[in-house]
Amino acid sequence: MSRSAPPGACARPRPPPPRSTRTSAARCATRTAPRRPRTAWSARSCRSSRSRACCWTGRWARSPRGGRRSARALCHRSILAVPRDAGVADRVNRIKDRERWRPFAGVTRAAHGPRFWGDVGHLSRYMLGAAPVTPEGRATAAGVVHVDGTTRPQLLAGDEAPVVGALLDELDRQGAPPVLLNTSFNGKGEPIVDSADDALRAFRAMDLDFLILEDSVYRKPYRR
């Protein structure tokens, strides 16, 4: 049974509602237009070999065994870059404080895979195999070529990763090689970002240029 306050007593003030982490983290960035402008603007920005993007989409990729989550980001929670030159790998390694000996993955549409690397069958859906890189791949995607001449490829089919798929399609439309460096969106010793707030916090803390968060793009205002 509730008790009423004694005469003359003031009601206890309610604490203010917690401030949204997403709102405070997003203050470091400028939001751009959604949907088609998002894809075109992001692809143009990605074409710079010095641009580093990250993306987050609400659903995780499924694991090869049918589980709810894959052990890898698989373009749903990823750091992305155009791998035009080998220096891109060094820049991404610095951002993540990542060991140089670890290989990077290249991602492209399934139809373009034979242009850039050899066939490793179903393993290429989950970044689990090592494939030899073709001469065209070495010329246009040097940032994902390991010291032994291989890459750990991922091939996208259909609508498996809509954001990255749209970026690849837009790069192809603009006449650029439709291939990206893809690595998990997390810092050293941290798990892959899970929520949208995790993505915004990581974006603010890491040396990344823009974040694709579902249907929005966030760009750090001091970046050109």
N, C-alpha and C positions, 0 to 999 in steps of 0.2 A: 504494500500500500504506500502510495507516495505521500510525502509530508510537504505541507506548505511552509514557506519561509516565515519566520517570526515577524511581527509588525515592525516596520522601520528598517528591516534588513534589505540589502540590495541583492538582486539576483546575481548569481555567479556568472561572470561573462563566459561565453563560449570561446574556445580557442579558434584562431583563424584557420580556415581550411588550408591544407598543405598545398604549397605551390607546385604546379606541374613541373616535373623534371624536364619534360619535353619542351615546355615553354621557355624555361631558363636556359637550357642547352641550346635551343634554336636561336638565341639572341646573338650567337657568334656567326650567324649565316643569313644570307638573303635568299628568300624563297622565290622561285621563278614559276612560270606558267606550267600547268600540268599537261599530261597526255602527249599529243603529237609534238607541240613545241618542246616538251621535255626531252623527247627522244632526239630530235634534230639538234637542239642546242647542246645536249650532252655529247652527241657524236662529234659535233664540230669541236667541242672542247677537248674530247679524248684524242683527237687527231694529233695534238701536240705531243711529242714524245716525252715531254716533261710533266704532263698532266697525270695526276693520280686520282682516281675516283673510287667511291665505295658505294655499294648498293645493299639495300635491305628490303625484302618482301615478306609479307606476313606469314606465309606458309614455308615450312622447311621442305627440302627435297626428301624423297623417300629413300630408304636404304636398299641395297641390292636384294636383301632378304625380305623386303616387304614391310619393314618396320616404319614407324611414324617419322623417324629422323635418320638422316644419313650421317655417317661419321665425318663427312666433308661438307663444305658450304655449297658446292655445286651451283654457284651463281645465284644463290638466294641470299647469302650473306658473304659478300666478296669484296676484296680490294681489286680494282681493275686498272690496267694501263695498256696503252698501245706499245707493243714490244718491238718497235722498229729497230732499235739498236740495243746492243748488249748492256749499255749503261743503265737501261731501265731496271734491270734486275738488281743492280747495285743500289739504286735509289729506293726501290721497294724494300730491299733488305735493311737499309738504314731506317726506314720508317717503322718497320716491325721489330727492329733489333734482332734480326733473324740470321742464323748461320749461313755463310756463303755457299757451303757445300750442298745445301738442300735444293732439290730441283723445283722449278716452277711449272705450272700447267699452262698450256695454251688452250683456248676455247674457240670454237668456230661452229658454224652450222654443219650438219652431217654431210650435206652436199659438197662442201668445200674441203672436207678433211683430207682427201687424197692430194690436194694441192700442197699441203703443208707438212704432212707426216704419214707414216705407214699405218697399216690397218692392224689394230689389236683387238678387233671384235667387240664383244659386249663390254669389255673392260673400259673402253673409252667413254661409256656413259657415266662412269663413276670415278674417273681420274685414278684408276688403279693399275694401269699398264704403262710401260715405257715403249715409245715408238720412235724409230729412226726418223729424223727430220729430212725432208726433201730439199733439193737445192733452192727451190722457191721459198720454202720455209726458212732456210738459213738466211736468205737475202732479205726477207720482209718481216721476219719475226725472231730476230736474233736474241731478243730478251728472254725467250722461253727455251732456248737451246742449251742443254746441259753440256758439261765438259766432254762427255762421251758421245756427243752428237745426237742425243735423244731428247724427247720431251715427254711429259706425263699428260697426255691429251684428254680433253673432254669434247665430245660432240653433242650438240644440242639438236634434238628432234622435236618438231612441232612446237607446242606451247609449254615445254618443260620449265623454262625460265624466261618468262615474258619480257622482263626488263632488259636482260643481257641479249636475248634474241633480237629485240627491237634495235638495240645499239649496233649489233653486228649487221643487221639488215640495212641500217642507215649508213654505216660505214661503206658497205658495198655499193649502195646507191650513189654515194658521193665519190666513188672511184678509188677508195682506200682499201687495202687488204682487209677482209672481214675476219680478223683474228685479234684476240685480246689476251693479255696476261691475266690469269685468274688465280688469286690466292685467298685464303680465309680472312675474314674481317675480324681481326683481333690483334692485340699487342702481345709482346713476349710474356709468357707465363699466364696469360688470360684465356678464358674460354671464348669460343666464337660468340659474337654478340647474339643475344636472344631477342630482346624486345626492341621496339622502336626507340625507347629512351636509352637503352644500351648503345644503339647505333649512333645516336646524337652525341652521347658522352664520348664515345671513342672517336668520332669525327672531330670533335672539339680538341681532344688531346693529341691526336696524331697529325702528322704533316701531310694532310690530304687536301685536295683542292675543292672537290664537291661531293655531295652525298645525294644519291637517288633513293628517296624514301617513299616507296609505293608510287603514288602519282605526283610527287613533288620533288623538286631539285633544290638543295640548299648549297649555296656557294659562300665561301668565306669572303667577306667584303674587301679584304686587302689583297685578294688574288685577282689577277687579270687573265 
